Structure formats: C-alpha cells, structure tokens
Amino acid sequence: MLEDVKEMPGNHLVIIVSCLVLLLLGAGCTYEDRSTDLPITPQLVPTTEELMQQLRAQYPAPGELVEVNGTRMHIRCEGTGSPTVIMEAGSGDCSLSWALVQQNVSAFTRVCTYDRQGYAWSDPVSGPLTASNVTGRLHTLLSRANVSPPYVFVGHSLGGVYVRYYTHRYPDQVAGMVLVDPGSEWQIFRTGDNFAREQKAAIGVKTSLLRGMGKEAANGTFVKNLSLVQNYCNPKLPAYEYHAFQALWATEPSFWDACAVEGESGFSIWEEVSRENITMLGNIPLIVISSGQDMGFSADPDENKNANLMFRTLQKEMAAESSQGKYLIAADSSHYIQIDEPDLVTGAIRSVVNATR
C-alpha cells in the first residue's frame, strides 16, 4: 500500500552519496618486498558482478520457481494439512515479511508465501500492474505449483485489497480470510480531494526515489556496503530472513523497480477494485486486525487524523463483509502486525482454519 512506500526516507540517496568511499584499485600492479627481495602477487579484487553473484549464492530462493505466463514466480510452501493458507504481502514487501507467522502456521496446516512479479526471487515485472493481472497470475501460480483449494487467504496492507479481489473473482476457492491492517480501495476516494492530491504527489516523489535506488543497486553501490540498505529491513525478522532481505535489496534492481511500478499503479488499482463494489465475501470465517499506531498518512495534523479515522472505519466495514466477520485491534503494534505480534496473527489464522474445518 501507499504508506509502505511513504515510510522510505526521502533523503536516502543524499546519505548514500555522502557515505560512499573511493576505492583505489591498483589492477595489474606488483611490488617488491625489500626485506626478502621476492615479488608479491597482487590480491585480486572481485568485480561488482562477482560480488553480486557471491551474495545471491548465499541467499538462494528458499522455495521453488514456477513458470507463469512466460516468467518465473517464487512460491514457498511448508507444513501439511487443509485448508492451505496463502499469504499476500503488502506493497514494497515480499514473502520474507511473513517468516515469523509462516513458521508458526506450518505447525498446524500447509502454508504458502509467494513473491509477486518483480519482487524478491520472482522475475522482473513488465508494464503497469492491475488487480486483475496480480490475482490472475496468483491463480495460475497456485495451479501450476499444485497448491489446491480450499484456501485461507491472509493479506497485509495492499495485499488485503488483492486477496479480497481474488475472493471476489474465485469465490469457490476461498474458505476463509485474515486481513492484517489491510488497505482499502476506498481510502483515497472517501478521505477527500486534498488527501488524494497529497498522496498522488507523494507517490511521484517516492517512485522517483525508488528508481534511483534501483540504479544504485545495479551499479553495485549496495553490494559493496550492505549497511546502506539495512534500514529497509525489519530487525525483528529472524536473522536469515533479515540478511536475505538485505541481499535482495543489494543485488536485485528489479526489486526496487517493482516497488516503483506498484506505487505508480496504486490509483488505477484502487479504481479498478472499487468498480467491483465488493461488499460481501460470502459466509466465510473472516478476521480483520487493525494496528493501534498512527499510520502517518499526512504531514497536516488534521488531514492525518481524518485519514487514520477513515482507515479504521474501512477496516471495520471489511469485517462486516462476511456474516462470520470479526474485528480485532493490535493496540501496541505498528502497521507490521505480523512482525510485531506474530502470535496474534497466528492465533487469528488458527481460528479461521479451525472454523473452516
């Protein structure tokens, strides 16, 4: 969702430039050790591409790569049992953001995370995104990876919009749902014109930043100094996933570009989904979890308060889209409830899975 992109610091490129060190490479030179009068072989300095290959090799795709419409998409499934839980990340995130919850859920049923086109280990995205092509690719991915319905969908942020749209398109496949601080296709339209203009301007600034970061990644800036991307990785993630996130930001320019494309497509995605006027998801077990912390939507205090109130109002309305809907608040959590309070999210998923059984 838009707020995921907004959290990225606007002066990050300036910081990167100021932090870079000049590397003086004496390629092809030798010198003599006067104490022994023997020639010393120079130490070979790896190229940028070699550094990238080495780092990628340390963090290969943990799941499988499946061909979907001519491109490869990454999906990782663990555990056994039915229904299968399918997790959809928010904008700017990938399958790694679910690590804590996926590990827990795998103890009582099968659970799959995946990466949308362009994200993490999936092939680069081409063209603008739509809710139709995102959910259509997921539908094909699940089929080709032999992940059969019924599904319990879990969606975070913009992922909440996607999984509700998927359920609207393929209602017979979805047995239940958990929405984790979900975004809404109505947020922009119901918060007001001033908010919409501010958000559109913010998208322009942040997507330009993201594309600049992608160029820095391609140039090898980050692979030579991983500390430059550590602020884009949540330190509460397990160590392996935290470092894998760093490696992806450092070695995959397409990751940055995918974030930019999704940000640029945001308004059209919300318009597309709003035209479907999704008000009912059927009689399925459904839990919506709201975070308790301020989302920081706007620099204007009144506009920000209004936007936060609308965000929560829309989430309550989502809980009412099923006759079995429930609404919870993670009072002390940030937007990333699945990382701040993974046991709460796990408990909600367990409750929905048990209800479907």
N, C-alpha and C positions, 0 to 999 in steps of 0.2 A: 504494500500500500504506500501511498504518497509519504506518510510520516516516516516510513523506513528510510526513504531517500533523504528526507529533510534532516535526519539526525547526523548525516555526514558533515564534518566541519568544513565550512566554506573556504577557509584559508589554508587547507591542507597542502595544496600544490606549492604555495609560498614556503611552507615549512619544509617540504621535500627539497625544494631547490636550495634552501639555506643549509640543509643538513648534508648535502652531497659532498663527498670528499673527492679530490682529484687524485686519480690513480696514475702514477708514472710507471709505465711498463717498459723495461729495457729489453724488448724482444730481440732475440738473436745475438745478445751480447755475452761475452765471457770475461772473466777477470782472473788474475793470478793471486794466490795466497803466498805472500812473500816469505812467510815463515817456513813453508815447505817447498815453494817454487814448483807446485803442481797445479795444473789447470783445474778450475772448478766448473762443473756442468751447471748451467743456469736452471733455476726452478721454473717449470712451465706453468704459466697462468692460464686457467681454463677460460674458454670463451664464454660469452653470455649464453649462447645456446647450450653449451655443455653444462653450465650451471643450472639452467632450466631443466634439462634432461635428468640431471642428478637429483634435483629436488622432486620432480614428478615421480621418479622411480621410488622415492621414499614413501610417497603417498598415492599409490595406485587406487583406482576405483574399487571400493570395498564390495560393490555388488556386481551386476552384470550389465553389459552394454547391449541393448536390443535395437534392431533396425526398425525405425518408424518413418514411413514415407521418405525413404532415402537418406535419413540421418540416424545417428545412434543416440539413444537416450539411456541414461543410467537409472537403474532401479535396484534397490537393496531390500530383500525380504528376510525376516528372521522369525523363528518360532513356528508353532503348528497350531491348527485349530481353525474353527469357523465361528463367526464371520471373520474375514480378513480386514484388518484396519489399514486404511490408506491415508497417509499424511501428506498434506499440501502446505508448503512453506509460503511465507509472505514475500512481498517484493523485495529484491535485494538479498534474499536468503536462499539456502539450498538444503538438501537433505540432512546436512550435518547439524542444523539447528534443532533437530528432533532427537539427537543422540541419547539424551537422558531418559526421555519418555519411551523411545523405541526399545531401549534395553529393558525397561520395566514391563512394557506391554507384551514383549516376546515371551514372557514367563507364562502367560495365560491364553494367548492366541497368536495367529500369524499376523505380522505387521510389516508393511512395506512403506519405505520412503523413496522418493524419486527426485530427479532434477529436471526442471523444465528446460526446454531447448535453450542453449546458450549458457546455462548455469552449471557450475562445478564441472563434472565429468561428462556432461552431455555435449553434443556437437553444437557449434555456433548457431545462433538464431539468424534467420534471414527474413527481412521485411517486418512490418509492424505486427504487433500481437493483437489478437481478438480473444474474447472469452470462448468463442466457437472453436478457434483452432487450438487453443490451450486444452480445452476439455476433450476435443476430438482426438488430439494426439495422446492424451492420457488414456482414453478409451481403447485406442489401438495398442498402446504400450501394454496395458493390463492383459489384453487378449493374447498378444504375442509372447508375453512373459509367462503365460499360463497361470495367471492370477485370476481365479474365477470368482464371480459374485456368489453370495451376497457380500456387500462391503459396508463397513462403518467408516465414514469419512471424517477426518479431523483436519480442519483448516484454520490457519493462523493469518490474521490481518487480511491482505488481498487474497490469500488462499481461501478465506471464508467466502468471498464472492465467487471464486471459481468452483468450490465444492457445492455451493447452493445451485449454481448454474448447471453443474454436472447432474445433480439430482433432478433438476427440472427437465433436463434432456433425456435422462435414462432412469426414470423413477423406479423401474422394476429391479434395478441392480443394487439399490441403496437401502440397507436395513436400519441404519441409524446414523447419527451425526453428533460430533462435538465441535463447537466453534470457539476458538481461543482468541479472545479480544479481536473479533472479526471486523473487517471494514465493511462498508455498505455502499452499494451503487447509488444510494440516495444522499450520501453525505454532502456532496458539493451542491446539489440542487436544493436541498432543504435548509442548508445553513445560510444561504444568501449570496447575492451577487458580489459583494465586497470580498467575501471569503473565497469565492470561486476565482476572482481576478488575482487575488494574492497567491493562491495555490498554483495557478497557471504560470505566474511569473516565477515562483519558486522552482517549479519543475524545469523551466528553461535554464535557470542558473545551475541547478544541481545536475541535470543531464549533461550540460557542458563540462562541468567538473568531472563527472564520471568518464566521459570520453577522453578527457585529458589524462586521467589516471590510467586508462587503458593504454594510452600511448606510452606512458612511463613504464608500465609493465612490459610492453613489447620491447622497449629499449633496454630492459634489464635493470632498471633503477631499483626495483624492489627485491629482486632475487639476490642482489649484492648487499642489501641491507633490509632484512625482514622486519626490523623494528618500525619501519615506515608504514607498515600495514597492520601493525598489532592492534591499533585502535578500532579496526574493522572486525575484530574477532572477539567474541564474548569470553572473558576469562573464566566464567563459571562452567564452560563446556569442559568435558573430560580432556586430559592432556593431548591425546592423539588427535581428537577432532579439532581442538584449538589450533594445533600446529598444521593440521591438514588444511584448515581454513586459510591460514597464512600462506601456505604453499600455493593454494589455488589463486588467491589474490595476486601473488607474486609472479606466477607463471602463465596465467590464462587471461590475456587481454579480452577474450570473448566474454569472460565473466562480467567485467566492467561494462562492456558494450551491451550485454543482455539487460543489465540493470537500467541502463540509459534508455534502451528501446521500450522496456516495460513502463518506465516513467513517462516517456513521450506518448505511450498508448493509453495512459490511465484514463483520461477524459472520455475517449472513444469506447473503452471497455465499460466504464460506468454507464454511458448512454446506451450501449448495446444491451447490457443486462437489465437496465431499468425498463426498456421497451417490453421485456417479457413480463413485467409486473408480477414478480414472484411473491406471492402472499401465503401460499400453502405448500408444504413439503410432504403432505400426507400424514398418516397416523404413525409416524416413526418416533422411536426414542430420540430425543434431542436435548442437548445441554449446551447453553451459551455461557461462557465465562468472561466477565469483564475485568480488566485491570483497575486498580484503585488509584494509580498515579496520574497526574496531569500529562496529557499527550503532547503538549507544546505545539499546538497547531498553528498559532499565530503570535506575532510579536505584540499585537494590540491586546491588552488585558481583557477588554470587553468582548472582542471578537473571539479570543481564545476560550473564554468562559462559555460563550454561546456554542462554539464548535464542540467543546468537550461534552456539554449537556446533550447536544444532538447526537453525538457519537454513542452515548449510553442509551439514549432513547431508542435509537435504531436497533441497538443490540437487544433491548428488551422486546422490541417488536419481532425480531428474528426468533426469539424463544417461543413466541406465540404462533409461529408458522406451522407448528405441529400441536395436535391436541395433547401430546405427551411431552411438550417442551418444558424445560426448567431453566431458570436464570440464576447464576451464581456470581459473586464478586470476590476477586482475589485482592483484598483491600490493600495489602502491602506490596503488591507486585507492580513491576514495570510492564510495558507492552509485551515483553517476552516472558509470559507466564510459564511457558513450557521449560524455560531455563531457570527462572526464579523460584517457581514452585512446581517442579515436575511431578511430585507425588499427588498434588491436587488434580493436575491434568490426567495423570494415570488413573486416579480414582474415578474421574468422570467417564473415561473411556471404558473402564471395567464395568461401571454401572450400565452404560449403554449396551455393551457387548452382552452382558448377562440378561438384559431386558429383551434383546433380540433372540436369545436362545430359549 
